[in-house]
Amino acid sequence: MNYEQKNYEEDKLLEKIIETKRVAKVVKGGRNFSFSAIVVVGDKNGKVGVGSGKANEIVDAIRKAKEKATKAMFTVPLVKGTVPHEIIGRYGASRVMIKPASEGTGVIAGGTTRAIFEAAGIENILCKSLGSNTPCNVVKATIIGLKSMKTIAQAAALRGKTVAQLTGREAAVAEKVVIETTEVPEAPVKPARKKKADSLPETTEEEK
């Protein structure tokens, strides 16, 4: 039963092949050729993993990479279909800048990083490679950047504060309350009554 559940969960995962290439190992009698593959796996709901595999056949290399990617899955914090903040992931000579985007922007990224974002279920994001474009290093830099992402609630929990204290909203509310309590309400001014002309005594000609 456990195996069936595991297979069912694996069937729901989205699998994308980032790169496949043939590699050669020079030995005494000549060269031995084999294949390597980089595969990304995700459930399009915030979970994603990347793995690499190497074998004599391309099919076996992809299978090994998928197994490693499934075991290495982690959760990416998402806020309204995008990442919570900007970050630069670094690995070796590769640097990848990841920025949140507004709704309707889409995934603006290169082919290597686009596969990771789509597998994770990120709908709107901006990404730019600033250093080396080697696919293996770009993938690792992107994964490091995504693993370093934290929401406001997670950052507040690490510092032992509330979200209001971290964002400064609590201080603003307290200041507003102090201002409201110190203000003295002005007394309402009653309008002066106008005397009616009919009520005034009429002056005679002799008084004039």
GUVEX-874234 format. One record per residue (C-alpha): residue number from 1; residue in three letters; z, x, y. Coordinates in pm, whole numbers. Layout:
N
drenvo pos->NUM	code->ala	pz->Z	px->X	py->Y
...
//
This chain:
208
drenvo pos->1	code->met	pz->0	px->0	py->0
drenvo pos->2	code->asn	pz->82	px->285	py->235
drenvo pos->3	code->tyr	pz->-253	px->446	py->165
drenvo pos->4	code->glu	pz->-436	px->123	py->241
drenvo pos->5	code->gln	pz->-250	px->88	py->571
drenvo pos->6	code->lys	pz->-331	px->447	py->662
drenvo pos->7	code->asn	pz->-699	px->402	py->581
drenvo pos->8	code->tyr	pz->-708	px->79	py->783
drenvo pos->9	code->glu	pz->-564	px->257	py->1086
drenvo pos->10	code->glu	pz->-812	px->543	py->1049
drenvo pos->11	code->asp	pz->-1101	px->296	py->1036
drenvo pos->12	code->lys	pz->-999	px->162	py->1379
drenvo pos->13	code->leu	pz->-1016	px->508	py->1538
drenvo pos->14	code->leu	pz->-1316	px->611	py->1746
drenvo pos->15	code->glu	pz->-1466	px->940	py->1634
drenvo pos->16	code->lys	pz->-1690	px->1156	py->1852
drenvo pos->17	code->ile	pz->-1840	px->1495	py->1773
drenvo pos->18	code->ile	pz->-1816	px->1727	py->2073
drenvo pos->19	code->glu	pz->-1991	px->2033	py->1932
drenvo pos->20	code->thr	pz->-2135	px->2167	py->1609
drenvo pos->21	code->lys	pz->-2272	px->2518	py->1563
drenvo pos->22	code->arg	pz->-2365	px->2764	py->1293
drenvo pos->23	code->val	pz->-2163	px->3083	py->1278
drenvo pos->24	code->ala	pz->-2231	px->3401	py->1083
drenvo pos->25	code->lys	pz->-1995	px->3654	py->932
drenvo pos->26	code->val	pz->-2137	px->4001	py->873
drenvo pos->27	code->val	pz->-2033	px->4148	py->538
drenvo pos->28	code->lys	pz->-2139	px->4449	py->333
drenvo pos->29	code->gly	pz->-2418	px->4269	py->153
drenvo pos->30	code->gly	pz->-2555	px->4087	py->460
drenvo pos->31	code->arg	pz->-2442	px->3778	py->654
drenvo pos->32	code->asn	pz->-2252	px->3470	py->539
drenvo pos->33	code->phe	pz->-2342	px->3156	py->732
drenvo pos->34	code->ser	pz->-2105	px->2866	py->787
drenvo pos->35	code->phe	pz->-2063	px->2574	py->1026
drenvo pos->36	code->ser	pz->-1793	px->2487	py->1279
drenvo pos->37	code->ala	pz->-1731	px->2153	py->1450
drenvo pos->38	code->ile	pz->-1508	px->2009	py->1724
drenvo pos->39	code->val	pz->-1422	px->1640	py->1686
drenvo pos->40	code->val	pz->-1221	px->1404	py->1909
drenvo pos->41	code->val	pz->-1048	px->1095	py->1768
drenvo pos->42	code->gly	pz->-888	px->811	py->1965
drenvo pos->43	code->asp	pz->-791	px->445	py->1949
drenvo pos->44	code->lys	pz->-919	px->363	py->2304
drenvo pos->45	code->asn	pz->-566	px->253	py->2391
drenvo pos->46	code->gly	pz->-405	px->574	py->2518
drenvo pos->47	code->lys	pz->-392	px->779	py->2197
drenvo pos->48	code->val	pz->-627	px->1073	py->2145
drenvo pos->49	code->gly	pz->-648	px->1394	py->1942
drenvo pos->50	code->val	pz->-886	px->1688	py->1910
drenvo pos->51	code->gly	pz->-942	px->1914	py->1612
drenvo pos->52	code->ser	pz->-1179	px->2186	py->1494
drenvo pos->53	code->gly	pz->-1302	px->2258	py->1142
drenvo pos->54	code->lys	pz->-1504	px->2524	py->967
drenvo pos->55	code->ala	pz->-1684	px->2508	py->630
drenvo pos->56	code->asn	pz->-1998	px->2613	py->449
drenvo pos->57	code->glu	pz->-2145	px->2264	py->495
drenvo pos->58	code->ile	pz->-2163	px->2071	py->823
drenvo pos->59	code->val	pz->-2026	px->1753	py->663
drenvo pos->60	code->asp	pz->-1715	px->1932	py->537
drenvo pos->61	code->ala	pz->-1662	px->2096	py->876
drenvo pos->62	code->ile	pz->-1669	px->1756	py->1052
drenvo pos->63	code->arg	pz->-1432	px->1607	py->793
drenvo pos->64	code->lys	pz->-1181	px->1890	py->839
drenvo pos->65	code->ala	pz->-1202	px->1860	py->1218
drenvo pos->66	code->lys	pz->-1140	px->1483	py->1198
drenvo pos->67	code->glu	pz->-834	px->1529	py->978
drenvo pos->68	code->lys	pz->-685	px->1784	py->1218
drenvo pos->69	code->ala	pz->-762	px->1561	py->1518
drenvo pos->70	code->thr	pz->-591	px->1262	py->1353
drenvo pos->71	code->lys	pz->-276	px->1466	py->1287
drenvo pos->72	code->ala	pz->-274	px->1605	py->1644
drenvo pos->73	code->met	pz->-297	px->1268	py->1823
drenvo pos->74	code->phe	pz->-76	px->1215	py->2129
drenvo pos->75	code->thr	pz->-27	px->942	py->2389
drenvo pos->76	code->val	pz->-182	px->966	py->2736
drenvo pos->77	code->pro	pz->5	px->773	py->3010
drenvo pos->78	code->leu	pz->-234	px->522	py->3167
drenvo pos->79	code->val	pz->-190	px->330	py->3492
drenvo pos->80	code->lys	pz->-440	px->49	py->3551
drenvo pos->81	code->gly	pz->-706	px->216	py->3336
drenvo pos->82	code->thr	pz->-674	px->563	py->3491
drenvo pos->83	code->val	pz->-440	px->863	py->3491
drenvo pos->84	code->pro	pz->-122	px->851	py->3705
drenvo pos->85	code->his	pz->-188	px->1159	py->3922
drenvo pos->86	code->glu	pz->-412	px->1460	py->3985
drenvo pos->87	code->ile	pz->-372	px->1774	py->3777
drenvo pos->88	code->ile	pz->-557	px->2095	py->3688
drenvo pos->89	code->gly	pz->-549	px->2196	py->3320
drenvo pos->90	code->arg	pz->-587	px->2566	py->3245
drenvo pos->91	code->tyr	pz->-673	px->2748	py->2925
drenvo pos->92	code->gly	pz->-813	px->3100	py->2926
drenvo pos->93	code->ala	pz->-1091	px->3123	py->3184
drenvo pos->94	code->ser	pz->-1143	px->2745	py->3189
drenvo pos->95	code->arg	pz->-996	px->2521	py->3457
drenvo pos->96	code->val	pz->-1044	px->2144	py->3453
drenvo pos->97	code->met	pz->-952	px->1925	py->3749
drenvo pos->98	code->ile	pz->-858	px->1566	py->3657
drenvo pos->99	code->lys	pz->-817	px->1304	py->3930
drenvo pos->100	code->pro	pz->-740	px->930	py->3912
drenvo pos->101	code->ala	pz->-1011	px->693	py->4033
drenvo pos->102	code->ser	pz->-1016	px->339	py->4168
drenvo pos->103	code->glu	pz->-1131	px->43	py->3963
drenvo pos->104	code->gly	pz->-1507	px->28	py->3915
drenvo pos->105	code->thr	pz->-1563	px->404	py->3944
drenvo pos->106	code->gly	pz->-1618	px->466	py->3573
drenvo pos->107	code->val	pz->-1594	px->796	py->3388
drenvo pos->108	code->ile	pz->-1744	px->1069	py->3605
drenvo pos->109	code->ala	pz->-1722	px->1379	py->3387
drenvo pos->110	code->gly	pz->-1928	px->1620	py->3182
drenvo pos->111	code->gly	pz->-2025	px->1561	py->2821
drenvo pos->112	code->thr	pz->-1739	px->1766	py->2675
drenvo pos->113	code->thr	pz->-1459	px->1595	py->2866
drenvo pos->114	code->arg	pz->-1628	px->1252	py->2873
drenvo pos->115	code->ala	pz->-1588	px->1218	py->2495
drenvo pos->116	code->ile	pz->-1211	px->1279	py->2525
drenvo pos->117	code->phe	pz->-1164	px->1026	py->2806
drenvo pos->118	code->glu	pz->-1368	px->756	py->2631
drenvo pos->119	code->ala	pz->-1177	px->805	py->2305
drenvo pos->120	code->ala	pz->-847	px->775	py->2494
drenvo pos->121	code->gly	pz->-957	px->451	py->2659
drenvo pos->122	code->ile	pz->-962	px->581	py->3017
drenvo pos->123	code->glu	pz->-1196	px->358	py->3218
drenvo pos->124	code->asn	pz->-1192	px->520	py->3563
drenvo pos->125	code->ile	pz->-1150	px->894	py->3618
drenvo pos->126	code->leu	pz->-1295	px->1192	py->3804
drenvo pos->127	code->cys	pz->-1320	px->1528	py->3627
drenvo pos->128	code->lys	pz->-1469	px->1863	py->3725
drenvo pos->129	code->ser	pz->-1487	px->2192	py->3536
drenvo pos->130	code->leu	pz->-1396	px->2475	py->3777
drenvo pos->131	code->gly	pz->-1412	px->2779	py->3548
drenvo pos->132	code->ser	pz->-1574	px->2877	py->3219
drenvo pos->133	code->asn	pz->-1786	px->2607	py->3054
drenvo pos->134	code->thr	pz->-1722	px->2715	py->2696
drenvo pos->135	code->pro	pz->-1675	px->2382	py->2510
drenvo pos->136	code->cys	pz->-1377	px->2501	py->2304
drenvo pos->137	code->asn	pz->-1183	px->2623	py->2609
drenvo pos->138	code->val	pz->-1280	px->2321	py->2822
drenvo pos->139	code->val	pz->-1150	px->2087	py->2550
drenvo pos->140	code->lys	pz->-820	px->2274	py->2526
drenvo pos->141	code->ala	pz->-779	px->2281	py->2906
drenvo pos->142	code->thr	pz->-843	px->1905	py->2921
drenvo pos->143	code->ile	pz->-588	px->1837	py->2645
drenvo pos->144	code->ile	pz->-327	px->2052	py->2822
drenvo pos->145	code->gly	pz->-387	px->1860	py->3144
drenvo pos->146	code->leu	pz->-357	px->1520	py->2975
drenvo pos->147	code->lys	pz->-38	px->1625	py->2791
drenvo pos->148	code->ser	pz->116	px->1729	py->3124
drenvo pos->149	code->met	pz->63	px->1383	py->3277
drenvo pos->150	code->lys	pz->377	px->1184	py->3363
drenvo pos->151	code->thr	pz->428	px->841	py->3514
drenvo pos->152	code->ile	pz->673	px->780	py->3800
drenvo pos->153	code->ala	pz->923	px->628	py->3558
drenvo pos->154	code->gln	pz->907	px->932	py->3327
drenvo pos->155	code->ala	pz->948	px->1176	py->3619
drenvo pos->156	code->ala	pz->1245	px->977	py->3751
drenvo pos->157	code->ala	pz->1410	px->975	py->3406
drenvo pos->158	code->leu	pz->1375	px->1354	py->3378
drenvo pos->159	code->arg	pz->1550	px->1398	py->3715
drenvo pos->160	code->gly	pz->1818	px->1141	py->3643
drenvo pos->161	code->lys	pz->1712	px->915	py->3929
drenvo pos->162	code->thr	pz->1572	px->570	py->3972
drenvo pos->163	code->val	pz->1213	px->504	py->4072
drenvo pos->164	code->ala	pz->1330	px->375	py->4412
drenvo pos->165	code->gln	pz->1524	px->696	py->4479
drenvo pos->166	code->leu	pz->1231	px->913	py->4375
drenvo pos->167	code->thr	pz->979	px->730	py->4592
drenvo pos->168	code->gly	pz->1216	px->690	py->4888
drenvo pos->169	code->arg	pz->1199	px->312	py->4887
drenvo pos->170	code->glu	pz->1575	px->279	py->4840
drenvo pos->171	code->ala	pz->1646	px->482	py->5156
drenvo pos->172	code->ala	pz->1393	px->276	py->5352
drenvo pos->173	code->val	pz->1556	px->-48	py->5237
drenvo pos->174	code->ala	pz->1904	px->81	py->5325
drenvo pos->175	code->glu	pz->1787	px->187	py->5671
drenvo pos->176	code->lys	pz->1634	px->-155	py->5727
drenvo pos->177	code->val	pz->1962	px->-325	py->5629
drenvo pos->178	code->val	pz->2160	px->-105	py->5871
drenvo pos->179	code->ile	pz->1924	px->-186	py->6156
drenvo pos->180	code->glu	pz->1947	px->-558	py->6083
drenvo pos->181	code->thr	pz->2330	px->-551	py->6077
drenvo pos->182	code->thr	pz->2364	px->-351	py->6401
drenvo pos->183	code->glu	pz->2137	px->-577	py->6601
drenvo pos->184	code->val	pz->2333	px->-827	py->6816
drenvo pos->185	code->pro	pz->2162	px->-1162	py->6846
drenvo pos->186	code->glu	pz->2105	px->-1273	py->7203
drenvo pos->187	code->ala	pz->2265	px->-1597	py->7317
drenvo pos->188	code->pro	pz->2013	px->-1872	py->7375
drenvo pos->189	code->val	pz->1950	px->-1942	py->7743
drenvo pos->190	code->lys	pz->1967	px->-2308	py->7828
drenvo pos->191	code->pro	pz->1698	px->-2425	py->8070
drenvo pos->192	code->ala	pz->1827	px->-2543	py->8411
drenvo pos->193	code->arg	pz->1827	px->-2914	py->8465
drenvo pos->194	code->lys	pz->1599	px->-3043	py->8733
drenvo pos->195	code->lys	pz->1739	px->-3296	py->8974
drenvo pos->196	code->lys	pz->1546	px->-3612	py->9001
drenvo pos->197	code->ala	pz->1407	px->-3694	py->9344
drenvo pos->198	code->asp	pz->1516	px->-4057	py->9310
drenvo pos->199	code->ser	pz->1883	px->-3961	py->9275
drenvo pos->200	code->leu	pz->1894	px->-3776	py->9610
drenvo pos->201	code->pro	pz->2028	px->-3981	py->9906
drenvo pos->202	code->glu	pz->1770	px->-4082	py->10155
drenvo pos->203	code->thr	pz->1815	px->-3938	py->10507
drenvo pos->204	code->thr	pz->1787	px->-4174	py->10799
drenvo pos->205	code->glu	pz->1625	px->-4104	py->11132
drenvo pos->206	code->glu	pz->1967	px->-4088	py->11306
drenvo pos->207	code->glu	pz->2087	px->-3812	py->11070
drenvo pos->208	code->lys	pz->1775	px->-3615	py->11142
//
